[in-house]
Amino acid sequence: MCRSYEDRPIERSVLLDVIDVASRSPSAGKTQGLHVLELTGSDRDRYWNITLPEERREGFAWPGLLRAPTLLIPFGDPQAYVERYSEPDKSRTGLGVGPEAWTTPYWLVDASMATMALLLAATEHGLGTLLFGMFAHEDAVRAAFSVPEHFVAVGVVAIGYPDGATPRRGRSANRPRRRADEILATPDRWSHDMCGD
Ligand SMILES: Cc1cc2nc3c(=O)[nH]c(=O)nc-3n(C[C@H](O)[C@H](O)[C@H](O)COP(=O)(O)O)c2cc1C
């Protein structure tokens, strides 16, 4: 994750390629209910004015983050999935009834995978990225940019050319990375855990 940027804009063809790569990630029923809000120039400034007003910037640890020329906000559209799963080849799943019928919200699964592909494609182009949350500002951001009410946000992606500065690392980044053998679980391991072994 990159937290300090040049103010150089991203070439249009590069940004479109990054989004094109994102569009190739897996999508349930090939629904492709992904929408990516692009904020540049005055829209980008408006985002920061809402979430980090001028008077709170002084002590902000990552002033170079605000130079990122573009903010991308990926959204999943639950309604698109409900409609797709109402079509004849999917209706037997029962998922066309409404979003509440889904045990896993595939609109968020798909949009999250597309976001990861986007981050990797950006890196291939020499760009840096930071995925961060909107937290308490989400309602204000949605209202400011007329986001359709039913869209679900993955987070915000700052994207641009890294300026090479090494600002303080995010607090979370200092947490140790879990090893692959800690992450891989077998049913055997879980049944032992449940027995208290
Ligand atoms: C859902 C999500 C929310 C995040 N929110 C923030 C955030 O609000 N601020 C921030 O600086 N980083 C945020 N991050 C970035 C993580 O801190 C970062 O990916 C993690 O520390 C690993 O950093 P590294 O990739 O540089 O090792 C977020 C990441 C995810 C996946």
PDBQT file of the ligand as one rigid body, heavy atoms in Angstrom, charges set to zero:
ROOT
HETATM    1  C1  LIG A 201     -10.968  -3.342   4.142  1.00  0.00    +0.000 C 
HETATM    2  C2  LIG A 201      -9.677  -2.565   4.321  1.00  0.00    +0.000 A 
HETATM    3  C3  LIG A 201      -9.693  -1.328   4.927  1.00  0.00    +0.000 A 
HETATM    4  C4  LIG A 201      -8.512  -0.600   5.084  1.00  0.00    +0.000 A 
HETATM    5  N1  LIG A 201      -8.576   0.625   5.648  1.00  0.00    +0.000 NA
HETATM    6  C5  LIG A 201      -7.437   1.341   5.766  1.00  0.00    +0.000 A 
HETATM    7  C6  LIG A 201      -7.477   2.653   6.310  1.00  0.00    +0.000 A 
HETATM    8  O1  LIG A 201      -8.537   3.165   6.659  1.00  0.00    +0.000 OA
HETATM    9  N2  LIG A 201      -6.324   3.335   6.397  1.00  0.00    +0.000 N 
HETATM   10  C7  LIG A 201      -5.138   2.817   5.977  1.00  0.00    +0.000 A 
HETATM   11  O2  LIG A 201      -4.122   3.492   6.072  1.00  0.00    +0.000 OA
HETATM   12  N3  LIG A 201      -5.058   1.562   5.456  1.00  0.00    +0.000 NA
HETATM   13  C8  LIG A 201      -6.176   0.829   5.334  1.00  0.00    +0.000 A 
HETATM   14  N4  LIG A 201      -6.124  -0.434   4.796  1.00  0.00    +0.000 N 
HETATM   15  C9  LIG A 201      -4.816  -0.948   4.330  1.00  0.00    +0.000 C 
HETATM   16  C10 LIG A 201      -4.192  -1.926   5.310  1.00  0.00    +0.000 C 
HETATM   17  O3  LIG A 201      -3.767  -1.238   6.460  1.00  0.00    +0.000 OA
HETATM   18  C11 LIG A 201      -2.981  -2.596   4.604  1.00  0.00    +0.000 C 
HETATM   19  O4  LIG A 201      -3.454  -3.329   3.496  1.00  0.00    +0.000 OA
HETATM   20  C12 LIG A 201      -2.232  -3.533   5.521  1.00  0.00    +0.000 C 
HETATM   21  O5  LIG A 201      -1.691  -2.798   6.556  1.00  0.00    +0.000 OA
HETATM   22  C13 LIG A 201      -1.091  -4.233   4.767  1.00  0.00    +0.000 C 
HETATM   23  O6  LIG A 201      -0.181  -3.260   4.292  1.00  0.00    +0.000 OA
HETATM   24  P1  LIG A 201       0.928  -3.636   3.209  1.00  0.00    +0.000 P 
HETATM   25  O7  LIG A 201       0.167  -4.148   2.030  1.00  0.00    +0.000 OA
HETATM   26  O8  LIG A 201       1.587  -2.323   2.940  1.00  0.00    +0.000 OA
HETATM   27  O9  LIG A 201       1.769  -4.659   3.844  1.00  0.00    +0.000 OA
HETATM   28  C14 LIG A 201      -7.295  -1.159   4.628  1.00  0.00    +0.000 A 
HETATM   29  C15 LIG A 201      -7.277  -2.412   4.018  1.00  0.00    +0.000 A 
HETATM   30  C16 LIG A 201      -8.459  -3.096   3.848  1.00  0.00    +0.000 A 
HETATM   31  C17 LIG A 201      -8.412  -4.448   3.145  1.00  0.00    +0.000 C 
ENDROOT
TORSDOF 0
